[in-house]
Amino acid sequence: MTSSQSKLLQQLNKFYAERVQSRRAAVVKNLRDVCAIVQDVLKEVETQEPRFVSSLSEINGYFDGLQV
């Protein structure tokens, strides 16, 4: 690897560590918060209307039935 490629790789790694990882963590946190609220609402709808069945479920840290 040349010196310029090495510097570029270092800058990319720095950018990823400072910007991408922190933003990704914030998005995941917000998504979990929203999904928790949606699950509560869906549970309430299920209790009021027995024909309704919620399709949102969390499997291995991911939400199945969620479309963004």
N, CA, C and O atoms as a GROMACS GRO file, in nm:
protein
  272
    1MET      N    1   0.085  -0.117   0.000
    1MET     CA    2   0.000   0.000   0.000
    1MET      C    3   0.090   0.124   0.000
    1MET      O    4   0.189   0.131   0.073
    2THR      N    5   0.054   0.218  -0.081
    2THR     CA    6   0.133   0.340  -0.087
    2THR      C    7   0.098   0.432   0.029
    2THR      O    8   0.000   0.410   0.101
    3SER      N    9   0.178   0.533   0.043
    3SER     CA   10   0.158   0.627   0.153
    3SER      C   11   0.024   0.701   0.140
    3SER      O   12  -0.046   0.720   0.240
    4SER      N   13  -0.012   0.741   0.018
    4SER     CA   14  -0.139   0.813   0.000
    4SER      C   15  -0.259   0.722   0.028
    4SER      O   16  -0.360   0.766   0.082
    5GLN      N   17  -0.248   0.594  -0.010
    5GLN     CA   18  -0.356   0.500   0.018
    5GLN      C   19  -0.369   0.477   0.168
    5GLN      O   20  -0.480   0.465   0.221
    6SER      N   21  -0.257   0.471   0.235
    6SER     CA   22  -0.257   0.451   0.380
    6SER      C   23  -0.323   0.570   0.451
    6SER      O   24  -0.401   0.552   0.544
    7LYS      N   25  -0.290   0.692   0.405
    7LYS     CA   26  -0.350   0.812   0.465
    7LYS      C   27  -0.501   0.815   0.439
    7LYS      O   28  -0.580   0.852   0.527
    8LEU      N   29  -0.540   0.777   0.317
    8LEU     CA   30  -0.682   0.774   0.285
    8LEU      C   31  -0.756   0.673   0.371
    8LEU      O   32  -0.865   0.701   0.421
    9LEU      N   33  -0.697   0.557   0.388
    9LEU     CA   34  -0.758   0.454   0.471
    9LEU      C   35  -0.771   0.501   0.615
    9LEU      O   36  -0.873   0.475   0.680
   10GLN      N   37  -0.670   0.569   0.666
   10GLN     CA   38  -0.677   0.622   0.802
   10GLN      C   39  -0.789   0.724   0.815
   10GLN      O   40  -0.862   0.725   0.914
   11GLN      N   41  -0.803   0.812   0.715
   11GLN     CA   42  -0.908   0.913   0.719
   11GLN      C   43  -1.046   0.849   0.711
   11GLN      O   44  -1.139   0.892   0.780
   12LEU      N   45  -1.060   0.748   0.626
   12LEU     CA   46  -1.189   0.678   0.617
   12LEU      C   47  -1.224   0.609   0.748
   12LEU      O   48  -1.338   0.615   0.793
   13ASN      N   49  -1.127   0.545   0.810
   13ASN     CA   50  -1.151   0.479   0.939
   13ASN      C   51  -1.187   0.580   1.046
   13ASN      O   52  -1.273   0.553   1.130
   14LYS      N   53  -1.122   0.694   1.044
   14LYS     CA   54  -1.152   0.799   1.142
   14LYS      C   55  -1.294   0.852   1.121
   14LYS      O   56  -1.369   0.869   1.217
   15PHE      N   57  -1.330   0.878   0.995
   15PHE     CA   58  -1.465   0.927   0.964
   15PHE      C   59  -1.570   0.825   1.007
   15PHE      O   60  -1.671   0.862   1.067
   16TYR      N   61  -1.545   0.698   0.977
   16TYR     CA   62  -1.640   0.592   1.014
   16TYR      C   63  -1.657   0.586   1.166
   16TYR      O   64  -1.769   0.577   1.216
   17ALA      N   65  -1.547   0.592   1.238
   17ALA     CA   66  -1.552   0.582   1.383
   17ALA      C   67  -1.622   0.703   1.446
   17ALA      O   68  -1.698   0.688   1.542
   18GLU      N   69  -1.598   0.822   1.392
   18GLU     CA   70  -1.653   0.944   1.453
   18GLU      C   71  -1.797   0.972   1.410
   18GLU      O   72  -1.879   1.014   1.491
   19ARG      N   73  -1.827   0.950   1.284
   19ARG     CA   74  -1.957   0.991   1.232
   19ARG      C   75  -2.054   0.876   1.211
   19ARG      O   76  -2.167   0.880   1.259
   20VAL      N   77  -2.011   0.774   1.141
   20VAL     CA   78  -2.104   0.668   1.099
   20VAL      C   79  -2.149   0.584   1.218
   20VAL      O   80  -2.269   0.560   1.234
   21GLN      N   81  -2.057   0.541   1.301
   21GLN     CA   82  -2.094   0.455   1.414
   21GLN      C   83  -2.185   0.527   1.512
   21GLN      O   84  -2.280   0.468   1.562
   22SER      N   85  -2.157   0.653   1.540
   22SER     CA   86  -2.242   0.725   1.636
   22SER      C   87  -2.382   0.750   1.578
   22SER      O   88  -2.481   0.740   1.649
   23ARG      N   89  -2.388   0.782   1.449
   23ARG     CA   90  -2.519   0.803   1.386
   23ARG      C   91  -2.597   0.673   1.379
   23ARG      O   92  -2.718   0.671   1.402
   24ARG      N   93  -2.529   0.564   1.348
   24ARG     CA   94  -2.595   0.433   1.342
   24ARG      C   95  -2.652   0.396   1.478
   24ARG      O   96  -2.763   0.344   1.487
   25ALA      N   97  -2.576   0.421   1.584
   25ALA     CA   98  -2.624   0.390   1.719
   25ALA      C   99  -2.746   0.474   1.753
   25ALA      O  100  -2.840   0.425   1.817
   26ALA      N  101  -2.746   0.600   1.712
   26ALA     CA  102  -2.861   0.687   1.739
   26ALA      C  103  -2.984   0.640   1.663
   26ALA      O  104  -3.095   0.642   1.716
   27VAL      N  105  -2.966   0.598   1.538
   27VAL     CA  106  -3.079   0.549   1.459
   27VAL      C  107  -3.136   0.422   1.521
   27VAL      O  108  -3.258   0.407   1.528
   28VAL      N  109  -3.050   0.332   1.565
   28VAL     CA  110  -3.097   0.208   1.627
   28VAL      C  111  -3.174   0.238   1.755
   28VAL      O  112  -3.278   0.177   1.780
   29LYS      N  113  -3.124   0.332   1.835
   29LYS     CA  114  -3.193   0.368   1.959
   29LYS      C  115  -3.331   0.427   1.930
   29LYS      O  116  -3.430   0.391   1.995
   30ASN      N  117  -3.338   0.518   1.832
   30ASN     CA  118  -3.466   0.578   1.796
   30ASN      C  119  -3.563   0.475   1.741
   30ASN      O  120  -3.682   0.479   1.770
   31LEU      N  121  -3.513   0.383   1.661
   31LEU     CA  122  -3.598   0.278   1.606
   31LEU      C  123  -3.653   0.188   1.716
   31LEU      O  124  -3.770   0.150   1.712
   32ARG      N  125  -3.571   0.155   1.814
   32ARG     CA  126  -3.619   0.073   1.926
   32ARG      C  127  -3.726   0.147   2.006
   32ARG      O  128  -3.825   0.087   2.048
   33ASP      N  129  -3.706   0.277   2.027
   33ASP     CA  130  -3.805   0.356   2.100
   33ASP      C  131  -3.938   0.360   2.026
   33ASP      O  132  -4.044   0.341   2.085
   34VAL      N  133  -3.932   0.383   1.896
   34VAL     CA  134  -4.054   0.389   1.815
   34VAL      C  135  -4.123   0.252   1.813
   34VAL      O  136  -4.245   0.244   1.826
   35CYS      N  137  -4.046   0.147   1.796
   35CYS     CA  138  -4.106   0.012   1.791
   35CYS      C  139  -4.169  -0.025   1.925
   35CYS      O  140  -4.271  -0.094   1.927
   36ALA      N  141  -4.111   0.019   2.034
   36ALA     CA  142  -4.171  -0.009   2.165
   36ALA      C  143  -4.308   0.059   2.176
   36ALA      O  144  -4.403   0.000   2.227
   37ILE      N  145  -4.317   0.182   2.129
   37ILE     CA  146  -4.444   0.254   2.132
   37ILE      C  147  -4.545   0.188   2.040
   37ILE      O  148  -4.662   0.172   2.076
   38VAL      N  149  -4.500   0.150   1.921
   38VAL     CA  150  -4.590   0.085   1.824
   38VAL      C  151  -4.640  -0.048   1.880
   38VAL      O  152  -4.758  -0.081   1.863
   39GLN      N  153  -4.554  -0.124   1.945
   39GLN     CA  154  -4.597  -0.250   2.004
   39GLN      C  155  -4.702  -0.228   2.112
   39GLN      O  156  -4.798  -0.305   2.121
   40ASP      N  157  -4.684  -0.124   2.192
   40ASP     CA  158  -4.785  -0.094   2.295
   40ASP      C  159  -4.919  -0.060   2.232
   40ASP      O  160  -5.024  -0.105   2.278
   41VAL      N  161  -4.916   0.021   2.126
   41VAL     CA  162  -5.040   0.057   2.057
   41VAL      C  163  -5.105  -0.065   1.996
   41VAL      O  164  -5.226  -0.083   2.006
   42LEU      N  165  -5.025  -0.151   1.932
   42LEU     CA  166  -5.080  -0.271   1.870
   42LEU      C  167  -5.140  -0.366   1.973
   42LEU      O  168  -5.241  -0.430   1.946
   43LYS      N  169  -5.078  -0.376   2.090
   43LYS     CA  170  -5.134  -0.460   2.195
   43LYS      C  171  -5.270  -0.408   2.241
   43LYS      O  172  -5.363  -0.485   2.267
   44GLU      N  173  -5.280  -0.276   2.250
   44GLU     CA  174  -5.407  -0.216   2.291
   44GLU      C  175  -5.514  -0.240   2.185
   44GLU      O  176  -5.630  -0.268   2.217
   45VAL      N  177  -5.477  -0.229   2.059
   45VAL     CA  178  -5.572  -0.255   1.950
   45VAL      C  179  -5.616  -0.401   1.954
   45VAL      O  180  -5.734  -0.431   1.933
   46GLU      N  181  -5.523  -0.492   1.981
   46GLU     CA  182  -5.558  -0.634   1.989
   46GLU      C  183  -5.658  -0.662   2.100
   46GLU      O  184  -5.748  -0.745   2.084
   47THR      N  185  -5.643  -0.592   2.213
   47THR     CA  186  -5.738  -0.616   2.323
   47THR      C  187  -5.876  -0.562   2.290
   47THR      O  188  -5.977  -0.619   2.333
   48GLN      N  189  -5.882  -0.453   2.214
   48GLN     CA  190  -6.011  -0.394   2.181
   48GLN      C  191  -6.078  -0.461   2.061
   48GLN      O  192  -6.201  -0.464   2.053
   49GLU      N  193  -5.999  -0.516   1.969
   49GLU     CA  194  -6.054  -0.580   1.850
   49GLU      C  195  -5.991  -0.718   1.835
   49GLU      O  196  -5.877  -0.728   1.789
   50PRO      N  197  -6.061  -0.822   1.873
   50PRO     CA  198  -6.003  -0.957   1.872
   50PRO      C  199  -5.967  -1.009   1.733
   50PRO      O  200  -5.887  -1.102   1.722
   51ARG      N  201  -6.024  -0.952   1.628
   51ARG     CA  202  -5.991  -0.998   1.493
   51ARG      C  203  -5.856  -0.947   1.445
   51ARG      O  204  -5.800  -1.001   1.350
   52PHE      N  205  -5.804  -0.844   1.509
   52PHE     CA  206  -5.675  -0.786   1.471
   52PHE      C  207  -5.562  -0.867   1.534
   52PHE      O  208  -5.566  -0.900   1.652
   53VAL      N  209  -5.461  -0.900   1.451
   53VAL     CA  210  -5.344  -0.972   1.500
   53VAL      C  211  -5.221  -0.894   1.460
   53VAL      O  212  -5.200  -0.866   1.341
   54SER      N  213  -5.140  -0.858   1.555
   54SER     CA  214  -5.018  -0.782   1.529
   54SER      C  215  -4.913  -0.870   1.463
   54SER      O  216  -4.894  -0.985   1.502
   55SER      N  217  -4.845  -0.816   1.363
   55SER     CA  218  -4.741  -0.892   1.294
   55SER      C  219  -4.602  -0.840   1.327
   55SER      O  220  -4.504  -0.886   1.269
   56LEU      N  221  -4.592  -0.746   1.419
   56LEU     CA  222  -4.462  -0.690   1.457
   56LEU      C  223  -4.406  -0.770   1.574
   56LEU      O  224  -4.466  -0.776   1.681
   57SER      N  225  -4.289  -0.829   1.552
   57SER     CA  226  -4.224  -0.905   1.659
   57SER      C  227  -4.074  -0.888   1.649
   57SER      O  228  -4.019  -0.872   1.540
   58GLU      N  229  -4.008  -0.892   1.763
   58GLU     CA  230  -3.863  -0.876   1.767
   58GLU      C  231  -3.798  -1.014   1.769
   58GLU      O  232  -3.829  -1.098   1.854
   59ILE      N  233  -3.708  -1.036   1.674
   59ILE     CA  234  -3.636  -1.163   1.664
   59ILE      C  235  -3.488  -1.133   1.652
   59ILE      O  236  -3.443  -1.072   1.555
   60ASN      N  237  -3.412  -1.178   1.750
   60ASN     CA  238  -3.266  -1.158   1.752
   60ASN      C  239  -3.226  -1.013   1.733
   60ASN      O  240  -3.130  -0.984   1.661
   61GLY      N  241  -3.296  -0.923   1.796
   61GLY     CA  242  -3.261  -0.781   1.789
   61GLY      C  243  -3.316  -0.708   1.667
   61GLY      O  244  -3.295  -0.588   1.653
   62TYR      N  245  -3.385  -0.779   1.579
   62TYR     CA  246  -3.445  -0.718   1.462
   62TYR      C  247  -3.596  -0.730   1.470
   62TYR      O  248  -3.648  -0.824   1.530
   63PHE      N  249  -3.666  -0.636   1.409
   63PHE     CA  250  -3.811  -0.636   1.415
   63PHE      C  251  -3.865  -0.696   1.287
   63PHE      O  252  -3.847  -0.640   1.178
   64ASP      N  253  -3.931  -0.809   1.298
   64ASP     CA  254  -3.992  -0.877   1.186
   64ASP      C  255  -4.131  -0.816   1.165
   64ASP      O  256  -4.205  -0.796   1.261
   65GLY      N  257  -4.165  -0.786   1.042
   65GLY     CA  258  -4.294  -0.724   1.012
   65GLY      C  259  -4.286  -0.573   1.004
   65GLY      O  260  -4.389  -0.507   0.987
   66LEU      N  261  -4.167  -0.517   1.014
   66LEU     CA  262  -4.148  -0.372   1.008
   66LEU      C  263  -4.099  -0.333   0.870
   66LEU      O  264  -4.001  -0.389   0.821
   67GLN      N  265  -4.165  -0.239   0.810
   67GLN     CA  266  -4.121  -0.186   0.681
   67GLN      C  267  -4.093  -0.037   0.701
   67GLN      O  268  -4.178   0.037   0.750
   68VAL      N  269  -3.975   0.004   0.662
   68VAL     CA  270  -3.935   0.145   0.677
   68VAL      C  271  -3.923   0.207   0.540
   68VAL      O  272  -3.890   0.325   0.529
   0.00000   0.00000   0.00000
